[in-house]
Amino acid sequence: MPNHSPLSNDSIAPSSPETERQHDGRRQRLVRSVKGPIQFLGFWVAITLPFVHVPLLVRGLDEPGVTAAFLGLVAVNLLALYAGHGYNQP
């Protein structure tokens, strides 16, 4: 009588190195196709977003809502700087 456990992986085909290479190739193409637009957007958001900070600073950070908006914009600006730091580099 064969010992069949309910967690047997016999029905799952093992992955071959060729299949793994195909998945890696697709992943690399996806990263390349998305990387450029994300860097472009991050770069230009990081350049233009500080102009939105100025009116908030002129108004003053006395109100909690204005302070939260300013800190949120600073956080978004930091993320944009990180995302766009390699834009248009060879």
Salt bridges, closest charged atoms under 4 A:
ASP24 OD1 - ARG27 NH1 2.93
GLU63 OE2 - ARG59 NH2 3.20
